Amino acid sequence: MASIIRIRGVGYSGVIMLRPLGRGLRDTLDNLLPFTLASFAWWLSLLLTVTAPAGTLALFAFADPRSIDDHLRLTRQEALAIVRRDLLRAWVIALAIGVPALVLVNNIAAYHDGDVRWLVPFWGALLLLVLGVGGVACSLRAVHGLAIGDALRRGAVLTLARLPQVLIVAILLWIIIAIGGVLVVPALMFLPTLVAATVNHLVYDALGITIANPLAPTVERQAEDPRAKGGKYSVG
C-alpha cells in the first residue's frame, strides 16, 4: 500500500484547483438515483449514532469514482460488511477529528464578538483543515485500505501538501451544503455523496492515480476514427 501513497503537489491553476469538485458534481449527476439511495442510508446511520462513523466510511467506499459503474458499484452486503468491520475502529477517526472540531466551533461561537474576534477567521480556516483531514482520512481508509492510524497521519500530510486546494474546495462545498440545507431536499438526496465523491477525487489527484473519463472515446473508437476519415465516403 505504501507504493501508492506518494503525494503530489498541485499547481495554482483554477481549473486544477476545482477539478475534484467538478468531477464530484459530474459523478453525482450521472448517478443521481444510486447516490440518493446511498445518502439516505448514510442519514440512517447517523440516526443510529453508533454506526455513524462506519457508515461514513461505507459512503466513501460507495462513492469511489473507480467503482461507480453499475457492475462495479458497492452492493448492500459489501457496504454492511464495511460497517461491521469498522464499527468501532471508525470511531478513532470520529474522535480524532470531532474533538478539535468541536473546540474550534466553541471558540468561534464564544468569541465571535469578543476581544479576540480577530482570531475567528483563523479558527474558521483551522476548522476547514481539520474537517479536510477527516475527509481525506476517510477516503484513504475506505477506498485505499489504509489502517486507521496511518489514514489519519497521511491524511494530515496530504491536506498540508494541498493546503490551498483543500481550503478552496472545502469553502465551496460548505457553500453548496449551506444552500442545500436551506432547500432541505438536496441535503437529504445527494449532498453526502457529493462530498464523498469530491474528496475521493481530490485524494486520487494527490496520489497521482488517473481516473478514466467516462466521456472520453474508447480505444476501439479512437482506432475507428482514422479509418472512417480516410474512407471512401468520408467528408473530412
C-alpha positions as CSV (number, residue, x, y, z in Angstrom):
1,M,0.0,0.0,0.0
2,A,2.9,2.4,0.7
3,S,3.7,2.4,-3.0
4,I,0.6,4.3,-3.9
5,I,0.8,6.8,-1.1
6,R,3.1,9.3,-2.9
7,I,1.5,12.7,-2.5
8,R,1.9,15.1,-5.4
9,G,1.9,18.8,-5.1
10,V,-0.6,20.9,-7.1
11,G,-0.3,23.9,-9.3
12,Y,-2.3,27.0,-8.7
13,S,-4.4,26.9,-11.9
14,G,-8.0,27.5,-11.2
15,V,-9.0,24.5,-13.3
16,I,-6.7,22.2,-11.4
17,M,-7.9,23.6,-8.1
18,L,-11.5,23.0,-8.8
19,R,-11.2,19.7,-10.7
20,P,-12.1,17.4,-7.8
21,L,-15.3,19.4,-7.2
22,G,-16.2,19.4,-10.9
23,R,-15.7,15.6,-11.1
24,G,-17.6,15.1,-7.9
25,L,-20.6,17.0,-9.4
26,R,-20.3,15.0,-12.6
27,D,-20.4,11.7,-10.7
28,T,-23.3,12.8,-8.7
29,L,-25.4,13.9,-11.7
30,D,-24.5,10.8,-13.7
31,N,-25.5,8.5,-10.8
32,L,-28.3,10.5,-9.1
33,L,-30.5,7.6,-8.1
34,P,-27.9,5.3,-6.6
35,F,-26.2,8.3,-4.9
36,T,-29.6,9.4,-3.5
37,L,-30.1,5.9,-2.0
38,A,-26.6,5.9,-0.5
39,S,-27.3,9.4,1.0
40,F,-30.5,8.1,2.7
41,A,-28.6,5.1,4.0
42,W,-25.9,7.5,5.4
43,W,-28.6,9.6,7.1
44,L,-30.0,6.4,8.7
45,S,-26.5,5.5,10.0
46,L,-26.4,9.0,11.7
47,L,-29.8,8.4,13.4
48,L,-28.4,5.2,14.9
49,T,-25.4,7.2,16.2
50,V,-23.1,4.2,16.9
51,T,-23.0,3.4,13.2
52,A,-22.3,6.9,12.0
53,P,-18.5,6.8,11.6
54,A,-18.6,3.3,9.9
55,G,-21.5,4.4,7.8
56,T,-19.4,7.4,6.6
57,L,-16.6,5.0,5.6
58,A,-19.2,2.9,3.6
59,L,-20.4,6.1,1.9
60,F,-16.9,7.0,0.8
61,A,-16.4,3.4,-0.5
62,F,-19.7,3.7,-2.4
63,A,-18.6,7.0,-4.0
64,D,-15.3,5.6,-5.2
65,P,-15.0,7.0,-8.8
66,R,-13.4,3.8,-10.0
67,S,-16.3,1.6,-9.0
68,I,-19.5,3.7,-9.5
69,D,-20.5,1.9,-12.7
70,D,-23.5,-0.5,-12.3
71,H,-21.4,-3.7,-12.5
72,L,-18.7,-2.4,-10.1
73,R,-20.8,-0.5,-7.6
74,L,-20.7,-1.4,-3.9
75,T,-23.5,-3.7,-3.0
76,R,-25.6,-3.5,0.1
77,Q,-23.9,-6.6,1.5
78,E,-20.5,-5.1,0.9
79,A,-21.5,-1.8,2.5
80,L,-22.8,-3.7,5.6
81,A,-19.5,-5.6,5.7
82,I,-17.6,-2.3,5.9
83,V,-19.9,-1.1,8.7
84,R,-19.4,-4.3,10.6
85,R,-15.6,-4.3,10.1
86,D,-15.1,-0.7,11.1
87,L,-17.9,-0.3,13.6
88,L,-15.6,0.5,16.4
89,R,-12.3,1.4,14.6
90,A,-14.0,4.2,12.7
91,W,-14.7,6.0,16.0
92,V,-11.0,6.7,16.2
93,I,-11.3,8.9,13.2
94,A,-14.5,10.4,14.5
95,L,-12.9,11.3,17.9
96,A,-9.6,12.4,16.4
97,I,-11.4,14.9,14.1
98,G,-14.5,15.6,16.2
99,V,-12.8,16.8,19.4
100,P,-10.6,19.5,17.8
101,A,-13.5,20.5,15.5
102,L,-15.9,21.0,18.5
103,V,-13.2,23.0,20.3
104,L,-12.9,25.3,17.3
105,V,-16.6,25.6,16.8
106,N,-17.0,26.5,20.5
107,N,-14.2,29.2,20.2
108,I,-15.9,30.7,17.2
109,A,-19.3,30.8,18.9
110,A,-18.0,32.1,22.2
111,Y,-15.6,34.8,20.9
112,H,-17.0,35.9,17.6
113,D,-18.0,39.3,19.2
114,G,-15.3,39.4,22.0
115,D,-11.9,41.0,22.3
116,V,-10.3,38.2,20.4
117,R,-12.8,38.1,17.5
118,W,-9.8,38.8,15.1
119,L,-8.9,35.1,15.7
120,V,-12.3,33.9,14.3
121,P,-11.1,33.7,10.7
122,F,-8.0,31.8,11.8
123,W,-10.2,29.3,13.8
124,G,-12.5,29.0,10.8
125,A,-9.6,28.1,8.5
126,L,-8.3,25.6,11.1
127,L,-11.8,24.1,11.3
128,L,-11.9,23.6,7.5
129,L,-8.5,22.0,7.6
130,V,-9.5,19.7,10.4
131,L,-12.6,18.6,8.5
132,G,-10.4,18.2,5.4
133,V,-8.1,15.9,7.2
134,G,-11.1,13.9,8.4
135,G,-12.5,13.6,4.9
136,V,-9.1,12.6,3.4
137,A,-8.6,10.0,6.2
138,C,-12.0,8.5,5.5
139,S,-11.1,8.2,1.8
140,L,-7.7,6.7,2.5
141,R,-9.3,4.1,4.8
142,A,-12.4,3.3,2.8
143,V,-11.1,3.5,-0.8
144,H,-7.3,2.8,-0.4
145,G,-7.4,0.4,2.6
146,L,-5.0,2.1,4.9
147,A,-5.1,1.3,8.6
148,I,-7.0,3.9,10.7
149,G,-3.9,5.5,12.3
150,D,-2.0,5.5,9.0
151,A,-5.0,7.1,7.3
152,L,-5.1,9.9,9.8
153,R,-1.4,10.6,9.6
154,R,-1.2,10.5,5.8
155,G,-4.5,12.5,5.7
156,A,-2.8,15.3,7.6
157,V,0.2,15.2,5.3
158,L,-1.9,15.2,2.2
159,T,-4.0,18.1,3.5
160,L,-1.0,20.2,4.2
161,A,0.6,19.3,0.9
162,R,-2.5,20.6,-0.9
163,L,-3.4,23.3,1.5
164,P,-4.8,26.0,-1.0
165,Q,-6.8,23.4,-2.9
166,V,-8.3,21.8,0.2
167,L,-9.3,25.2,1.6
168,I,-10.9,26.3,-1.7
169,V,-12.8,23.0,-2.3
170,A,-13.9,23.0,1.4
171,I,-15.2,26.5,1.2
172,L,-17.2,25.8,-2.0
173,L,-18.5,22.6,-0.5
174,W,-19.7,24.4,2.6
175,I,-21.4,27.0,0.4
176,I,-23.2,24.2,-1.5
177,I,-24.1,22.5,1.8
178,A,-25.5,25.8,3.2
179,I,-27.7,26.2,0.1
180,G,-28.8,22.6,0.2
181,G,-29.6,23.0,3.9
182,V,-31.9,25.8,3.2
183,L,-33.6,23.8,0.4
184,V,-33.6,20.7,2.6
185,V,-34.3,18.2,-0.2
186,P,-30.8,18.4,-1.9
187,A,-29.2,17.9,1.5
188,L,-31.2,14.7,2.0
189,M,-30.8,13.5,-1.5
190,F,-27.2,13.8,-2.7
191,L,-25.1,16.2,-0.7
192,P,-23.4,13.5,1.4
193,T,-22.4,11.5,-1.7
194,L,-21.3,14.7,-3.4
195,V,-18.9,15.5,-0.6
196,A,-17.6,11.9,-0.5
197,A,-17.1,11.8,-4.3
198,T,-15.3,15.2,-4.3
199,V,-12.9,14.2,-1.5
200,N,-12.2,10.9,-3.3
201,H,-11.3,12.7,-6.5
202,L,-9.0,15.1,-4.5
203,V,-7.2,12.1,-3.0
204,Y,-6.8,10.3,-6.3
205,D,-5.3,13.5,-7.8
206,A,-2.9,13.9,-4.9
207,L,-1.8,10.3,-5.2
208,G,-1.3,10.7,-9.0
209,I,-3.9,8.0,-9.8
210,T,-5.7,8.6,-13.1
211,I,-9.4,8.1,-13.3
212,A,-10.8,7.2,-16.7
213,N,-13.1,9.9,-18.1
214,P,-16.4,8.2,-19.0
215,L,-17.0,10.7,-21.7
216,A,-13.7,10.0,-23.4
217,P,-13.8,7.9,-26.6
218,T,-12.8,4.2,-26.1
219,V,-9.6,2.7,-27.6
220,E,-11.8,1.0,-30.2
221,R,-13.5,4.3,-31.1
222,Q,-10.1,6.0,-31.4
223,A,-8.9,3.3,-33.7
224,E,-12.0,3.5,-35.9
225,D,-12.0,7.3,-36.4
226,P,-8.9,7.5,-38.6
227,R,-10.2,4.7,-40.7
228,A,-13.6,6.4,-41.0
229,K,-12.0,9.7,-42.0
230,G,-9.9,8.0,-44.7
231,G,-12.9,6.1,-46.1
232,K,-14.4,6.4,-49.5
233,Y,-17.5,8.3,-48.2
234,S,-15.7,10.5,-45.7
235,V,-16.5,14.2,-45.9
236,G,-13.5,15.2,-43.7
